[in-house]
Amino acid sequence: MKGDELEVRGEDLVQLVQSEPFRANLAKAARHTARTGYESGFTVYQDLESGEIVHSGLMKGAPDSIVQPSYATWARENLERPSAHGYELMTVHFHPATLEQPLDISAEDCGALDSPFPSDNLRPILGVGATDGSRGYVVFLQRAREASLCHGTAPYRAIDELADACEAELHWRDSQDDWVKSLAIPGAVRSGLLSFDLSQHHYAILGDPSFLRAFSYRTSVTPPM
């Protein structure tokens, strides 16, 4: 990483989710939501200058939200960056879900795909998960272009399109892969599904995260002074 150029490498994202701090946070959040019925999550930061990765602690929310009015607003206002040059690389949070109750990705969740810092050309990765306490999955979404999804012409109103796709209920017994693929909007949104189980005490045991290689991008940024 150098100067005002930022490269988010797909292989680095794969290694990030395979790391012990990430898998520990994933297990903590999943277990908390399964036990309490409350949303919970965490954020991963990266320093623009040094490349250092910083994992936040566990954020505990309410039954129907991790924050009000949106996760992006909460992250901007309540989480401290690890340094003046830190940015949000990835946020993950869990919604209460059971075999009978599907995962719901809200319009507020979709809005978090835009960087909460308007001057950034960054593309934060959003993970929304569901668990029954012994296994689960996380749907990962990322903006595929620098322009905001809420404005612009290519494509039109991508956030609304994504929100409409998310309204198709996802049940444990349904084809999860097909549903997640339906969330990908060419030129606007990338999507992928990571499964995991909680049979190990401290860390989530992951499925194949190789799809995250497609979440790589390069951009130019102006670090805060």
HUWOLIN-V517546 format. One record per pair of residues at least 4 apart in sequence whose ideal C-beta (glycine too) atoms are under 7 Angstrom apart, sorted by the first residue. I is the first residue (numbers start at 1). J is the second residue. Records with the same first field share a line. If there is no record, write none. Layout:
I->J ; J
This chain:
1->6 ; 7 ; 48 ; 51
4->220 ; 221 ; 222
5->218 ; 220
6->48 ; 218 ; 219 ; 221
7->218
8->13 ; 216 ; 217
9->216
10->14 ; 212 ; 213 ; 214 ; 215 ; 216
11->15 ; 213
12->16
13->17 ; 212 ; 215
14->18 ; 209 ; 210 ; 212 ; 213
15->19
16->22 ; 44 ; 53
17->22 ; 194 ; 206 ; 209 ; 212
18->206 ; 209
19->23
20->24 ; 203
21->25 ; 55
22->26 ; 44 ; 55
23->27 ; 203 ; 204 ; 206
24->28 ; 202 ; 203
25->29 ; 42 ; 55 ; 58
26->30 ; 92 ; 196 ; 204
27->31 ; 198 ; 202 ; 203 ; 204
28->32 ; 58
29->33 ; 40 ; 41 ; 42 ; 58 ; 92 ; 93 ; 94
30->34 ; 94 ; 129 ; 131 ; 136 ; 198 ; 204
31->35 ; 133 ; 198
32->36 ; 40 ; 58 ; 60
33->38 ; 39 ; 40 ; 94 ; 96 ; 131
34->131 ; 132 ; 133
37->63 ; 96
38->60 ; 61 ; 62 ; 63
39->61 ; 62 ; 65 ; 66 ; 93 ; 94 ; 95 ; 96
40->58 ; 59 ; 60 ; 61 ; 66 ; 93 ; 94
41->59 ; 66 ; 91 ; 92 ; 93 ; 94
42->55 ; 56 ; 57 ; 58 ; 59 ; 92
43->56 ; 75 ; 79 ; 88 ; 91
44->53 ; 55 ; 89 ; 90
45->54 ; 81 ; 82 ; 86 ; 87 ; 88 ; 89
46->51 ; 52 ; 53 ; 86 ; 87 ; 89
47->51 ; 52 ; 82 ; 83 ; 85 ; 86
48->85 ; 87 ; 221 ; 223
49->85 ; 223
52->82
54->82 ; 86
56->79
59->66
61->65 ; 66 ; 67
63->96
66->71 ; 74 ; 93
67->71 ; 73 ; 74
69->73 ; 108
70->108 ; 111 ; 112
71->75 ; 91 ; 93 ; 108 ; 109 ; 112
72->76 ; 111 ; 112 ; 116
73->77 ; 116
74->78
75->79 ; 88 ; 91 ; 116
76->116
81->86
82->86
84->224
85->223 ; 224
87->120 ; 122
88->124
89->124 ; 125
90->124 ; 125 ; 127
91->112 ; 124 ; 126 ; 127
92->127 ; 129 ; 138
93->128
94->129 ; 130 ; 131
95->103 ; 104 ; 128 ; 130
97->101 ; 102 ; 103 ; 130
98->132
99->132 ; 172
102->169 ; 170 ; 171
103->128 ; 130 ; 170
105->109 ; 110 ; 128 ; 139 ; 166
107->111 ; 163
109->126 ; 128
110->159 ; 162 ; 163 ; 166
111->159
112->124 ; 126
113->124 ; 126 ; 141 ; 142 ; 143 ; 149 ; 189
114->143 ; 148 ; 149 ; 150
115->120 ; 122 ; 124
119->222
120->221
121->146 ; 219 ; 220 ; 221
122->219 ; 221
123->142 ; 143 ; 217
125->140 ; 142 ; 215
126->141
127->138 ; 139 ; 140
128->138 ; 139
129->136 ; 137 ; 138
130->136 ; 137
131->135 ; 136
132->136
133->198
134->197 ; 198
135->196 ; 197 ; 198
136->196
137->176 ; 193 ; 194 ; 195
138->194
139->180 ; 191 ; 193
140->191 ; 192 ; 194 ; 212
141->183 ; 189 ; 190 ; 191
142->190 ; 215
143->149 ; 189
144->187 ; 188 ; 189 ; 190
145->187 ; 188
146->219
147->152
148->152
149->158 ; 159 ; 188
150->159
154->187
155->185 ; 187 ; 188
157->161
158->162 ; 185 ; 188 ; 189
159->163
160->164
161->165 ; 185
162->166 ; 183 ; 185 ; 189
163->167
165->182 ; 183
166->183
168->179 ; 182
170->174 ; 176 ; 179
174->179
175->179
176->180 ; 193
177->181 ; 193
178->182
180->191 ; 192 ; 193
181->191
183->189 ; 191
184->189 ; 190 ; 191
185->189
190->214 ; 215
192->211 ; 212
194->206 ; 207 ; 209
195->207
196->204 ; 205 ; 206 ; 207
197->205
198->204
199->205
200->205
